[in-house]
Amino acid sequence: MTVGQDGGAIAIRDGVFHGVEAQCSLTIPVNARDMDATLFDASCEGEGRKWQRRLMILDTPEGIVTIRSGGLVARYIRCD
């Protein structure tokens, strides 16, 4: 699978969240107490735009769940 393209995979490597046609540098990690989750400041760019947001990444048995500022929740299933 190709990372970061439509129909491809996402990846988190070396402090960067590689999404579909966008990348976010993840900084200032804060562990969520009693949860398998981390809250980040994300500096993102893609499709000719740049933006900032808060992003929580929660590990699950199937993959990850992301919750971003504004309330959008997304589930990603791990591919092996």
mmCIF file of the N, C-alpha and C atoms, coordinates in Angstrom:
data_MODEL
# 
_entry.id   MODEL 
# 
loop_
_atom_site.group_PDB 
_atom_site.id 
_atom_site.type_symbol 
_atom_site.label_atom_id 
_atom_site.label_alt_id 
_atom_site.label_comp_id 
_atom_site.label_asym_id 
_atom_site.label_entity_id 
_atom_site.label_seq_id 
_atom_site.pdbx_PDB_ins_code 
_atom_site.Cartn_x 
_atom_site.Cartn_y 
_atom_site.Cartn_z 
_atom_site.occupancy 
_atom_site.B_iso_or_equiv 
_atom_site.pdbx_formal_charge 
_atom_site.auth_seq_id 
_atom_site.auth_comp_id 
_atom_site.auth_asym_id 
_atom_site.auth_atom_id 
_atom_site.pdbx_PDB_model_num 
ATOM 1   N N  . MET A 1 1  ? 0.827   -1.189 0.000  1.00 0.00 ? 1  MET A N  1 
ATOM 2   C CA . MET A 1 1  ? 0.000   0.000  0.000  1.00 0.00 ? 1  MET A CA 1 
ATOM 3   C C  . MET A 1 1  ? 0.866   1.245  0.000  1.00 0.00 ? 1  MET A C  1 
ATOM 4   N N  . THR A 1 2  ? 0.386   2.261  -0.647 1.00 0.00 ? 2  THR A N  1 
ATOM 5   C CA . THR A 1 2  ? 1.087   3.527  -0.690 1.00 0.00 ? 2  THR A CA 1 
ATOM 6   C C  . THR A 1 2  ? 0.591   4.415  0.444  1.00 0.00 ? 2  THR A C  1 
ATOM 7   N N  . VAL A 1 3  ? 1.511   4.976  1.198  1.00 0.00 ? 3  VAL A N  1 
ATOM 8   C CA . VAL A 1 3  ? 1.157   5.846  2.317  1.00 0.00 ? 3  VAL A CA 1 
ATOM 9   C C  . VAL A 1 3  ? 0.844   7.241  1.795  1.00 0.00 ? 3  VAL A C  1 
ATOM 10  N N  . GLY A 1 4  ? -0.277  7.806  2.273  1.00 0.00 ? 4  GLY A N  1 
ATOM 11  C CA . GLY A 1 4  ? -0.610  9.193  2.003  1.00 0.00 ? 4  GLY A CA 1 
ATOM 12  C C  . GLY A 1 4  ? -1.347  9.477  0.714  1.00 0.00 ? 4  GLY A C  1 
ATOM 13  N N  . GLN A 1 5  ? -1.772  8.456  -0.005 1.00 0.00 ? 5  GLN A N  1 
ATOM 14  C CA . GLN A 1 5  ? -2.520  8.670  -1.236 1.00 0.00 ? 5  GLN A CA 1 
ATOM 15  C C  . GLN A 1 5  ? -3.917  8.093  -1.088 1.00 0.00 ? 5  GLN A C  1 
ATOM 16  N N  . ASP A 1 6  ? -4.869  8.593  -1.880 1.00 0.00 ? 6  ASP A N  1 
ATOM 17  C CA . ASP A 1 6  ? -6.229  8.060  -1.844 1.00 0.00 ? 6  ASP A CA 1 
ATOM 18  C C  . ASP A 1 6  ? -6.194  6.547  -1.997 1.00 0.00 ? 6  ASP A C  1 
ATOM 19  N N  . GLY A 1 7  ? -6.902  5.855  -1.114 1.00 0.00 ? 7  GLY A N  1 
ATOM 20  C CA . GLY A 1 7  ? -6.943  4.405  -1.148 1.00 0.00 ? 7  GLY A CA 1 
ATOM 21  C C  . GLY A 1 7  ? -5.741  3.748  -0.500 1.00 0.00 ? 7  GLY A C  1 
ATOM 22  N N  . GLY A 1 8  ? -4.792  4.558  -0.047 1.00 0.00 ? 8  GLY A N  1 
ATOM 23  C CA . GLY A 1 8  ? -3.586  4.026  0.576  1.00 0.00 ? 8  GLY A CA 1 
ATOM 24  C C  . GLY A 1 8  ? -3.691  4.020  2.084  1.00 0.00 ? 8  GLY A C  1 
ATOM 25  N N  . ALA A 1 9  ? -2.568  3.858  2.706  1.00 0.00 ? 9  ALA A N  1 
ATOM 26  C CA . ALA A 1 9  ? -2.500  3.762  4.163  1.00 0.00 ? 9  ALA A CA 1 
ATOM 27  C C  . ALA A 1 9  ? -2.067  5.095  4.765  1.00 0.00 ? 9  ALA A C  1 
ATOM 28  N N  . ILE A 1 10 ? -2.292  5.226  6.061  1.00 0.00 ? 10 ILE A N  1 
ATOM 29  C CA . ILE A 1 10 ? -1.712  6.321  6.829  1.00 0.00 ? 10 ILE A CA 1 
ATOM 30  C C  . ILE A 1 10 ? -0.549  5.731  7.612  1.00 0.00 ? 10 ILE A C  1 
ATOM 31  N N  . ALA A 1 11 ? 0.306   6.597  8.120  1.00 0.00 ? 11 ALA A N  1 
ATOM 32  C CA . ALA A 1 11 ? 1.427   6.122  8.930  1.00 0.00 ? 11 ALA A CA 1 
ATOM 33  C C  . ALA A 1 11 ? 1.802   7.204  9.928  1.00 0.00 ? 11 ALA A C  1 
ATOM 34  N N  . ILE A 1 12 ? 2.346   6.770  11.052 1.00 0.00 ? 12 ILE A N  1 
ATOM 35  C CA . ILE A 1 12 ? 2.934   7.688  12.022 1.00 0.00 ? 12 ILE A CA 1 
ATOM 36  C C  . ILE A 1 12 ? 4.378   7.241  12.182 1.00 0.00 ? 12 ILE A C  1 
ATOM 37  N N  . ARG A 1 13 ? 5.303   8.086  11.702 1.00 0.00 ? 13 ARG A N  1 
ATOM 38  C CA . ARG A 1 13 ? 6.724   7.757  11.742 1.00 0.00 ? 13 ARG A CA 1 
ATOM 39  C C  . ARG A 1 13 ? 7.521   8.989  12.117 1.00 0.00 ? 13 ARG A C  1 
ATOM 40  N N  . ASP A 1 14 ? 8.468   8.804  13.021 1.00 0.00 ? 14 ASP A N  1 
ATOM 41  C CA . ASP A 1 14 ? 9.403   9.872  13.386 1.00 0.00 ? 14 ASP A CA 1 
ATOM 42  C C  . ASP A 1 14 ? 8.692   11.173 13.741 1.00 0.00 ? 14 ASP A C  1 
ATOM 43  N N  . GLY A 1 15 ? 7.583   11.075 14.485 1.00 0.00 ? 15 GLY A N  1 
ATOM 44  C CA . GLY A 1 15 ? 6.873   12.260 14.939 1.00 0.00 ? 15 GLY A CA 1 
ATOM 45  C C  . GLY A 1 15 ? 6.031   12.951 13.884 1.00 0.00 ? 15 GLY A C  1 
ATOM 46  N N  . VAL A 1 16 ? 5.752   12.252 12.776 1.00 0.00 ? 16 VAL A N  1 
ATOM 47  C CA . VAL A 1 16 ? 4.937   12.825 11.702 1.00 0.00 ? 16 VAL A CA 1 
ATOM 48  C C  . VAL A 1 16 ? 3.776   11.883 11.398 1.00 0.00 ? 16 VAL A C  1 
ATOM 49  N N  . PHE A 1 17 ? 2.562   12.441 11.382 1.00 0.00 ? 17 PHE A N  1 
ATOM 50  C CA . PHE A 1 17 ? 1.359   11.711 10.984 1.00 0.00 ? 17 PHE A CA 1 
ATOM 51  C C  . PHE A 1 17 ? 1.204   11.921 9.483  1.00 0.00 ? 17 PHE A C  1 
ATOM 52  N N  . HIS A 1 18 ? 1.326   10.849 8.715  1.00 0.00 ? 18 HIS A N  1 
ATOM 53  C CA . HIS A 1 18 ? 1.182   10.904 7.260  1.00 0.00 ? 18 HIS A CA 1 
ATOM 54  C C  . HIS A 1 18 ? -0.240  10.470 6.923  1.00 0.00 ? 18 HIS A C  1 
ATOM 55  N N  . GLY A 1 19 ? -1.090  11.433 6.578  1.00 0.00 ? 19 GLY A N  1 
ATOM 56  C CA . GLY A 1 19 ? -2.471  11.137 6.220  1.00 0.00 ? 19 GLY A CA 1 
ATOM 57  C C  . GLY A 1 19 ? -2.635  11.153 4.713  1.00 0.00 ? 19 GLY A C  1 
ATOM 58  N N  . VAL A 1 20 ? -3.876  11.178 4.265  1.00 0.00 ? 20 VAL A N  1 
ATOM 59  C CA . VAL A 1 20 ? -4.155  11.220 2.831  1.00 0.00 ? 20 VAL A CA 1 
ATOM 60  C C  . VAL A 1 20 ? -3.901  12.637 2.330  1.00 0.00 ? 20 VAL A C  1 
ATOM 61  N N  . GLU A 1 21 ? -2.878  12.783 1.505  1.00 0.00 ? 21 GLU A N  1 
ATOM 62  C CA . GLU A 1 21 ? -2.486  14.045 0.888  1.00 0.00 ? 21 GLU A CA 1 
ATOM 63  C C  . GLU A 1 21 ? -2.184  15.147 1.897  1.00 0.00 ? 21 GLU A C  1 
ATOM 64  N N  . ALA A 1 22 ? -1.781  14.778 3.123  1.00 0.00 ? 22 ALA A N  1 
ATOM 65  C CA . ALA A 1 22 ? -1.409  15.758 4.144  1.00 0.00 ? 22 ALA A CA 1 
ATOM 66  C C  . ALA A 1 22 ? -0.450  15.109 5.132  1.00 0.00 ? 22 ALA A C  1 
ATOM 67  N N  . GLN A 1 23 ? 0.351   15.947 5.772  1.00 0.00 ? 23 GLN A N  1 
ATOM 68  C CA . GLN A 1 23 ? 1.264   15.496 6.819  1.00 0.00 ? 23 GLN A CA 1 
ATOM 69  C C  . GLN A 1 23 ? 1.155   16.447 7.993  1.00 0.00 ? 23 GLN A C  1 
ATOM 70  N N  . CYS A 1 24 ? 1.273   15.899 9.198  1.00 0.00 ? 24 CYS A N  1 
ATOM 71  C CA . CYS A 1 24 ? 1.239   16.712 10.407 1.00 0.00 ? 24 CYS A CA 1 
ATOM 72  C C  . CYS A 1 24 ? 2.434   16.363 11.287 1.00 0.00 ? 24 CYS A C  1 
ATOM 73  N N  . SER A 1 25 ? 3.219   17.367 11.640 1.00 0.00 ? 25 SER A N  1 
ATOM 74  C CA . SER A 1 25 ? 4.283   17.182 12.626 1.00 0.00 ? 25 SER A CA 1 
ATOM 75  C C  . SER A 1 25 ? 3.636   17.186 13.998 1.00 0.00 ? 25 SER A C  1 
ATOM 76  N N  . LEU A 1 26 ? 3.912   16.162 14.788 1.00 0.00 ? 26 LEU A N  1 
ATOM 77  C CA . LEU A 1 26 ? 3.305   16.006 16.109 1.00 0.00 ? 26 LEU A CA 1 
ATOM 78  C C  . LEU A 1 26 ? 4.310   16.433 17.170 1.00 0.00 ? 26 LEU A C  1 
ATOM 79  N N  . THR A 1 27 ? 3.942   17.446 17.961 1.00 0.00 ? 27 THR A N  1 
ATOM 80  C CA . THR A 1 27 ? 4.844   17.962 18.984 1.00 0.00 ? 27 THR A CA 1 
ATOM 81  C C  . THR A 1 27 ? 4.116   18.086 20.317 1.00 0.00 ? 27 THR A C  1 
ATOM 82  N N  . ILE A 1 28 ? 4.883   18.323 21.353 1.00 0.00 ? 28 ILE A N  1 
ATOM 83  C CA . ILE A 1 28 ? 4.396   18.540 22.720 1.00 0.00 ? 28 ILE A CA 1 
ATOM 84  C C  . ILE A 1 28 ? 3.432   17.422 23.146 1.00 0.00 ? 28 ILE A C  1 
ATOM 85  N N  . PRO A 1 29 ? 3.901   16.170 23.158 1.00 0.00 ? 29 PRO A N  1 
ATOM 86  C CA . PRO A 1 29 ? 3.027   15.061 23.550 1.00 0.00 ? 29 PRO A CA 1 
ATOM 87  C C  . PRO A 1 29 ? 2.654   15.119 25.032 1.00 0.00 ? 29 PRO A C  1 
ATOM 88  N N  . VAL A 1 30 ? 1.380   14.869 25.310 1.00 0.00 ? 30 VAL A N  1 
ATOM 89  C CA . VAL A 1 30 ? 0.877   14.808 26.683 1.00 0.00 ? 30 VAL A CA 1 
ATOM 90  C C  . VAL A 1 30 ? 0.114   13.494 26.822 1.00 0.00 ? 30 VAL A C  1 
ATOM 91  N N  . ASN A 1 31 ? 0.589   12.620 27.709 1.00 0.00 ? 31 ASN A N  1 
ATOM 92  C CA . ASN A 1 31 ? -0.098  11.348 27.926 1.00 0.00 ? 31 ASN A CA 1 
ATOM 93  C C  . ASN A 1 31 ? -1.410  11.583 28.655 1.00 0.00 ? 31 ASN A C  1 
ATOM 94  N N  . ALA A 1 32 ? -2.457  10.897 28.204 1.00 0.00 ? 32 ALA A N  1 
ATOM 95  C CA . ALA A 1 32 ? -3.756  10.959 28.870 1.00 0.00 ? 32 ALA A CA 1 
ATOM 96  C C  . ALA A 1 32 ? -3.755  9.931  29.998 1.00 0.00 ? 32 ALA A C  1 
ATOM 97  N N  . ARG A 1 33 ? -3.933  10.404 31.213 1.00 0.00 ? 33 ARG A N  1 
ATOM 98  C CA . ARG A 1 33 ? -3.891  9.542  32.394 1.00 0.00 ? 33 ARG A CA 1 
ATOM 99  C C  . ARG A 1 33 ? -4.932  8.434  32.295 1.00 0.00 ? 33 ARG A C  1 
ATOM 100 N N  . ASP A 1 34 ? -4.519  7.201  32.624 1.00 0.00 ? 34 ASP A N  1 
ATOM 101 C CA . ASP A 1 34 ? -5.381  6.018  32.644 1.00 0.00 ? 34 ASP A CA 1 
ATOM 102 C C  . ASP A 1 34 ? -5.989  5.683  31.282 1.00 0.00 ? 34 ASP A C  1 
ATOM 103 N N  . MET A 1 35 ? -5.371  6.156  30.217 1.00 0.00 ? 35 MET A N  1 
ATOM 104 C CA . MET A 1 35 ? -5.817  5.840  28.855 1.00 0.00 ? 35 MET A CA 1 
ATOM 105 C C  . MET A 1 35 ? -4.576  5.515  28.033 1.00 0.00 ? 35 MET A C  1 
ATOM 106 N N  . ASP A 1 36 ? -4.742  4.744  26.998 1.00 0.00 ? 36 ASP A N  1 
ATOM 107 C CA . ASP A 1 36 ? -3.637  4.464  26.089 1.00 0.00 ? 36 ASP A CA 1 
ATOM 108 C C  . ASP A 1 36 ? -3.698  5.497  24.968 1.00 0.00 ? 36 ASP A C  1 
ATOM 109 N N  . ALA A 1 37 ? -3.528  6.781  25.352 1.00 0.00 ? 37 ALA A N  1 
ATOM 110 C CA . ALA A 1 37 ? -3.714  7.879  24.405 1.00 0.00 ? 37 ALA A CA 1 
ATOM 111 C C  . ALA A 1 37 ? -2.712  8.992  24.673 1.00 0.00 ? 37 ALA A C  1 
ATOM 112 N N  . THR A 1 38 ? -2.420  9.751  23.620 1.00 0.00 ? 38 THR A N  1 
ATOM 113 C CA . THR A 1 38 ? -1.520  10.892 23.714 1.00 0.00 ? 38 THR A CA 1 
ATOM 114 C C  . THR A 1 38 ? -2.129  12.062 22.952 1.00 0.00 ? 38 THR A C  1 
ATOM 115 N N  . LEU A 1 39 ? -2.060  13.248 23.552 1.00 0.00 ? 39 LEU A N  1 
ATOM 116 C CA . LEU A 1 39 ? -2.544  14.479 22.931 1.00 0.00 ? 39 LEU A CA 1 
ATOM 117 C C  . LEU A 1 39 ? -1.344  15.234 22.374 1.00 0.00 ? 39 LEU A C  1 
ATOM 118 N N  . PHE A 1 40 ? -1.458  15.710 21.147 1.00 0.00 ? 40 PHE A N  1 
ATOM 119 C CA . PHE A 1 40 ? -0.364  16.412 20.472 1.00 0.00 ? 40 PHE A CA 1 
ATOM 120 C C  . PHE A 1 40 ? -0.823  17.770 19.953 1.00 0.00 ? 40 PHE A C  1 
ATOM 121 N N  . ASP A 1 41 ? 0.137   18.676 19.783 1.00 0.00 ? 41 ASP A N  1 
ATOM 122 C CA . ASP A 1 41 ? -0.045  19.831 18.917 1.00 0.00 ? 41 ASP A CA 1 
ATOM 123 C C  . ASP A 1 41 ? 0.382   19.359 17.534 1.00 0.00 ? 41 ASP A C  1 
ATOM 124 N N  . ALA A 1 42 ? -0.425  19.634 16.530 1.00 0.00 ? 42 ALA A N  1 
ATOM 125 C CA . ALA A 1 42 ? -0.128  19.182 15.175 1.00 0.00 ? 42 ALA A CA 1 
ATOM 126 C C  . ALA A 1 42 ? -0.003  20.385 14.246 1.00 0.00 ? 42 ALA A C  1 
ATOM 127 N N  . SER A 1 43 ? 1.121   20.457 13.552 1.00 0.00 ? 43 SER A N  1 
ATOM 128 C CA . SER A 1 43 ? 1.340   21.465 12.509 1.00 0.00 ? 43 SER A CA 1 
ATOM 129 C C  . SER A 1 43 ? 1.251   20.729 11.186 1.00 0.00 ? 43 SER A C  1 
ATOM 130 N N  . CYS A 1 44 ? 0.218   21.056 10.414 1.00 0.00 ? 44 CYS A N  1 
ATOM 131 C CA . CYS A 1 44 ? -0.113  20.263 9.233  1.00 0.00 ? 44 CYS A CA 1 
ATOM 132 C C  . CYS A 1 44 ? 0.036   21.065 7.950  1.00 0.00 ? 44 CYS A C  1 
ATOM 133 N N  . GLU A 1 45 ? 0.256   20.326 6.866  1.00 0.00 ? 45 GLU A N  1 
ATOM 134 C CA . GLU A 1 45 ? 0.234   20.932 5.543  1.00 0.00 ? 45 GLU A CA 1 
ATOM 135 C C  . GLU A 1 45 ? -0.156  19.885 4.520  1.00 0.00 ? 45 GLU A C  1 
ATOM 136 N N  . GLY A 1 46 ? -0.857  20.359 3.497  1.00 0.00 ? 46 GLY A N  1 
ATOM 137 C CA . GLY A 1 46 ? -1.286  19.482 2.417  1.00 0.00 ? 46 GLY A CA 1 
ATOM 138 C C  . GLY A 1 46 ? -2.187  20.228 1.462  1.00 0.00 ? 46 GLY A C  1 
ATOM 139 N N  . GLU A 1 47 ? -2.162  19.817 0.222  1.00 0.00 ? 47 GLU A N  1 
ATOM 140 C CA . GLU A 1 47 ? -2.985  20.417 -0.822 1.00 0.00 ? 47 GLU A CA 1 
ATOM 141 C C  . GLU A 1 47 ? -2.840  21.939 -0.853 1.00 0.00 ? 47 GLU A C  1 
ATOM 142 N N  . GLY A 1 48 ? -1.602  22.422 -0.651 1.00 0.00 ? 48 GLY A N  1 
ATOM 143 C CA . GLY A 1 48 ? -1.315  23.844 -0.744 1.00 0.00 ? 48 GLY A CA 1 
ATOM 144 C C  . GLY A 1 48 ? -1.723  24.681 0.458  1.00 0.00 ? 48 GLY A C  1 
ATOM 145 N N  . ARG A 1 49 ? -2.120  24.045 1.555  1.00 0.00 ? 49 ARG A N  1 
ATOM 146 C CA . ARG A 1 49 ? -2.547  24.780 2.750  1.00 0.00 ? 49 ARG A CA 1 
ATOM 147 C C  . ARG A 1 49 ? -1.714  24.358 3.953  1.00 0.00 ? 49 ARG A C  1 
ATOM 148 N N  . LYS A 1 50 ? -1.703  25.218 4.987  1.00 0.00 ? 50 LYS A N  1 
ATOM 149 C CA . LYS A 1 50 ? -1.075  24.911 6.271  1.00 0.00 ? 50 LYS A CA 1 
ATOM 150 C C  . LYS A 1 50 ? -2.076  25.224 7.366  1.00 0.00 ? 50 LYS A C  1 
ATOM 151 N N  . TRP A 1 51 ? -2.077  24.412 8.435  1.00 0.00 ? 51 TRP A N  1 
ATOM 152 C CA . TRP A 1 51 ? -2.986  24.645 9.549  1.00 0.00 ? 51 TRP A CA 1 
ATOM 153 C C  . TRP A 1 51 ? -2.422  24.019 10.819 1.00 0.00 ? 51 TRP A C  1 
ATOM 154 N N  . GLN A 1 52 ? -2.977  24.446 11.943 1.00 0.00 ? 52 GLN A N  1 
ATOM 155 C CA . GLN A 1 52 ? -2.606  23.945 13.268 1.00 0.00 ? 52 GLN A CA 1 
ATOM 156 C C  . GLN A 1 52 ? -3.846  23.318 13.891 1.00 0.00 ? 52 GLN A C  1 
ATOM 157 N N  . ARG A 1 53 ? -3.645  22.289 14.696 1.00 0.00 ? 53 ARG A N  1 
ATOM 158 C CA . ARG A 1 53 ? -4.764  21.704 15.439 1.00 0.00 ? 53 ARG A CA 1 
ATOM 159 C C  . ARG A 1 53 ? -4.224  20.878 16.598 1.00 0.00 ? 53 ARG A C  1 
ATOM 160 N N  . ARG A 1 54 ? -5.115  20.512 17.495 1.00 0.00 ? 54 ARG A N  1 
ATOM 161 C CA . ARG A 1 54 ? -4.802  19.561 18.561 1.00 0.00 ? 54 ARG A CA 1 
ATOM 162 C C  . ARG A 1 54 ? -5.295  18.207 18.070 1.00 0.00 ? 54 ARG A C  1 
ATOM 163 N N  . LEU A 1 55 ? -4.536  17.168 18.368 1.00 0.00 ? 55 LEU A N  1 
ATOM 164 C CA . LEU A 1 55 ? -4.871  15.829 17.887 1.00 0.00 ? 55 LEU A CA 1 
ATOM 165 C C  . LEU A 1 55 ? -4.576  14.815 18.983 1.00 0.00 ? 55 LEU A C  1 
ATOM 166 N N  . MET A 1 56 ? -5.585  14.021 19.345 1.00 0.00 ? 56 MET A N  1 
ATOM 167 C CA . MET A 1 56 ? -5.381  12.930 20.288 1.00 0.00 ? 56 MET A CA 1 
ATOM 168 C C  . MET A 1 56 ? -5.351  11.627 19.503 1.00 0.00 ? 56 MET A C  1 
ATOM 169 N N  . ILE A 1 57 ? -4.371  10.800 19.819 1.00 0.00 ? 57 ILE A N  1 
ATOM 170 C CA . ILE A 1 57 ? -4.250  9.486  19.191 1.00 0.00 ? 57 ILE A CA 1 
ATOM 171 C C  . ILE A 1 57 ? -4.394  8.438  20.281 1.00 0.00 ? 57 ILE A C  1 
ATOM 172 N N  . LEU A 1 58 ? -5.380  7.575  20.109 1.00 0.00 ? 58 LEU A N  1 
ATOM 173 C CA . LEU A 1 58 ? -5.709  6.535  21.077 1.00 0.00 ? 58 LEU A CA 1 
ATOM 174 C C  . LEU A 1 58 ? -5.416  5.179  20.454 1.00 0.00 ? 58 LEU A C  1 
ATOM 175 N N  . ASP A 1 59 ? -4.556  4.393  21.095 1.00 0.00 ? 59 ASP A N  1 
ATOM 176 C CA . ASP A 1 59 ? -4.282  3.032  20.624 1.00 0.00 ? 59 ASP A CA 1 
ATOM 177 C C  . ASP A 1 59 ? -5.451  2.126  20.975 1.00 0.00 ? 59 ASP A C  1 
ATOM 178 N N  . THR A 1 60 ? -5.834  1.273  20.026 1.00 0.00 ? 60 THR A N  1 
ATOM 179 C CA . THR A 1 60 ? -6.883  0.279  20.251 1.00 0.00 ? 60 THR A CA 1 
ATOM 180 C C  . THR A 1 60 ? -6.346  -1.078 19.800 1.00 0.00 ? 60 THR A C  1 
ATOM 181 N N  . PRO A 1 61 ? -7.001  -2.162 20.177 1.00 0.00 ? 61 PRO A N  1 
ATOM 182 C CA . PRO A 1 61 ? -6.539  -3.477 19.717 1.00 0.00 ? 61 PRO A CA 1 
ATOM 183 C C  . PRO A 1 61 ? -6.534  -3.610 18.188 1.00 0.00 ? 61 PRO A C  1 
ATOM 184 N N  . GLU A 1 62 ? -7.410  -2.873 17.507 1.00 0.00 ? 62 GLU A N  1 
ATOM 185 C CA . GLU A 1 62 ? -7.521  -2.978 16.048 1.00 0.00 ? 62 GLU A CA 1 
ATOM 186 C C  . GLU A 1 62 ? -6.643  -1.988 15.295 1.00 0.00 ? 62 GLU A C  1 
ATOM 187 N N  . GLY A 1 63 ? -6.192  -0.922 15.956 1.00 0.00 ? 63 GLY A N  1 
ATOM 188 C CA . GLY A 1 63 ? -5.420  0.122  15.284 1.00 0.00 ? 63 GLY A CA 1 
ATOM 189 C C  . GLY A 1 63 ? -5.353  1.363  16.144 1.00 0.00 ? 63 GLY A C  1 
ATOM 190 N N  . ILE A 1 64 ? -5.825  2.498  15.596 1.00 0.00 ? 64 ILE A N  1 
ATOM 191 C CA . ILE A 1 64 ? -5.871  3.739  16.369 1.00 0.00 ? 64 ILE A CA 1 
ATOM 192 C C  . ILE A 1 64 ? -7.185  4.461  16.121 1.00 0.00 ? 64 ILE A C  1 
ATOM 193 N N  . VAL A 1 65 ? -7.526  5.330  17.055 1.00 0.00 ? 65 VAL A N  1 
ATOM 194 C CA . VAL A 1 65 ? -8.623  6.281  16.899 1.00 0.00 ? 65 VAL A CA 1 
ATOM 195 C C  . VAL A 1 65 ? -8.000  7.656  17.061 1.00 0.00 ? 65 VAL A C  1 
ATOM 196 N N  . THR A 1 66 ? -8.375  8.591  16.187 1.00 0.00 ? 66 THR A N  1 
ATOM 197 C CA . THR A 1 66 ? -7.915  9.966  16.333 1.00 0.00 ? 66 THR A CA 1 
ATOM 198 C C  . THR A 1 66 ? -9.112  10.849 16.664 1.00 0.00 ? 66 THR A C  1 
ATOM 199 N N  . ILE A 1 67 ? -8.867  11.816 17.524 1.00 0.00 ? 67 ILE A N  1 
ATOM 200 C CA . ILE A 1 67 ? -9.874  12.823 17.862 1.00 0.00 ? 67 ILE A CA 1 
ATOM 201 C C  . ILE A 1 67 ? -9.188  14.160 17.678 1.00 0.00 ? 67 ILE A C  1 
ATOM 202 N N  . ARG A 1 68 ? -9.718  14.979 16.789 1.00 0.00 ? 68 ARG A N  1 
ATOM 203 C CA . ARG A 1 68 ? -9.067  16.260 16.543 1.00 0.00 ? 68 ARG A CA 1 
ATOM 204 C C  . ARG A 1 68 ? -9.920  17.395 17.076 1.00 0.00 ? 68 ARG A C  1 
ATOM 205 N N  . SER A 1 69 ? -9.274  18.545 17.268 1.00 0.00 ? 69 SER A N  1 
ATOM 206 C CA . SER A 1 69 ? -10.008 19.712 17.733 1.00 0.00 ? 69 SER A CA 1 
ATOM 207 C C  . SER A 1 69 ? -11.165 19.960 16.770 1.00 0.00 ? 69 SER A C  1 
ATOM 208 N N  . GLY A 1 70 ? -12.299 20.296 17.312 1.00 0.00 ? 70 GLY A N  1 
ATOM 209 C CA . GLY A 1 70 ? -13.508 20.431 16.508 1.00 0.00 ? 70 GLY A CA 1 
ATOM 210 C C  . GLY A 1 70 ? -14.401 19.206 16.620 1.00 0.00 ? 70 GLY A C  1 
ATOM 211 N N  . GLY A 1 71 ? -13.865 18.111 17.184 1.00 0.00 ? 71 GLY A N  1 
ATOM 212 C CA . GLY A 1 71 ? -14.686 16.949 17.483 1.00 0.00 ? 71 GLY A CA 1 
ATOM 213 C C  . GLY A 1 71 ? -14.716 15.834 16.453 1.00 0.00 ? 71 GLY A C  1 
ATOM 214 N N  . LEU A 1 72 ? -13.968 15.936 15.361 1.00 0.00 ? 72 LEU A N  1 
ATOM 215 C CA . LEU A 1 72 ? -13.981 14.860 14.369 1.00 0.00 ? 72 LEU A CA 1 
ATOM 216 C C  . LEU A 1 72 ? -13.243 13.644 14.918 1.00 0.00 ? 72 LEU A C  1 
ATOM 217 N N  . VAL A 1 73 ? -13.903 12.495 14.872 1.00 0.00 ? 73 VAL A N  1 
ATOM 218 C CA . VAL A 1 73 ? -13.329 11.236 15.342 1.00 0.00 ? 73 VAL A CA 1 
ATOM 219 C C  . VAL A 1 73 ? -13.158 10.318 14.136 1.00 0.00 ? 73 VAL A C  1 
ATOM 220 N N  . ALA A 1 74 ? -11.992 9.688  14.038 1.00 0.00 ? 74 ALA A N  1 
ATOM 221 C CA . ALA A 1 74 ? -11.742 8.752  12.933 1.00 0.00 ? 74 ALA A CA 1 
ATOM 222 C C  . ALA A 1 74 ? -11.093 7.494  13.485 1.00 0.00 ? 74 ALA A C  1 
ATOM 223 N N  . ARG A 1 75 ? -11.487 6.359  12.943 1.00 0.00 ? 75 ARG A N  1 
ATOM 224 C CA . ARG A 1 75 ? -10.912 5.065  13.336 1.00 0.00 ? 75 ARG A CA 1 
ATOM 225 C C  . ARG A 1 75 ? -10.100 4.533  12.157 1.00 0.00 ? 75 ARG A C  1 
ATOM 226 N N  . TYR A 1 76 ? -8.897  4.079  12.475 1.00 0.00 ? 76 TYR A N  1 
ATOM 227 C CA . TYR A 1 76 ? -8.012  3.501  11.465 1.00 0.00 ? 76 TYR A CA 1 
ATOM 228 C C  . TYR A 1 76 ? -7.673  2.080  11.887 1.00 0.00 ? 76 TYR A C  1 
ATOM 229 N N  . ILE A 1 77 ? -7.886  1.135  10.991 1.00 0.00 ? 77 ILE A N  1 
ATOM 230 C CA . ILE A 1 77 ? -7.617  -0.272 11.253 1.00 0.00 ? 77 ILE A CA 1 
ATOM 231 C C  . ILE A 1 77 ? -6.178  -0.581 10.839 1.00 0.00 ? 77 ILE A C  1 
ATOM 232 N N  . ARG A 1 78 ? -5.465  -1.254 11.720 1.00 0.00 ? 78 ARG A N  1 
ATOM 233 C CA . ARG A 1 78 ? -4.062  -1.599 11.475 1.00 0.00 ? 78 ARG A CA 1 
ATOM 234 C C  . ARG A 1 78 ? -3.957  -2.611 10.339 1.00 0.00 ? 78 ARG A C  1 
ATOM 235 N N  . CYS A 1 79 ? -3.063  -2.344 9.411  1.00 0.00 ? 79 CYS A N  1 
ATOM 236 C CA . CYS A 1 79 ? -2.766  -3.329 8.371  1.00 0.00 ? 79 CYS A CA 1 
ATOM 237 C C  . CYS A 1 79 ? -1.397  -3.922 8.692  1.00 0.00 ? 79 CYS A C  1 
ATOM 238 N N  . ASP A 1 80 ? -1.280  -5.204 8.531  1.00 0.00 ? 80 ASP A N  1 
ATOM 239 C CA . ASP A 1 80 ? -0.021  -5.876 8.876  1.00 0.00 ? 80 ASP A CA 1 
ATOM 240 C C  . ASP A 1 80 ? 0.755   -6.251 7.640  1.00 0.00 ? 80 ASP A C  1 
# 
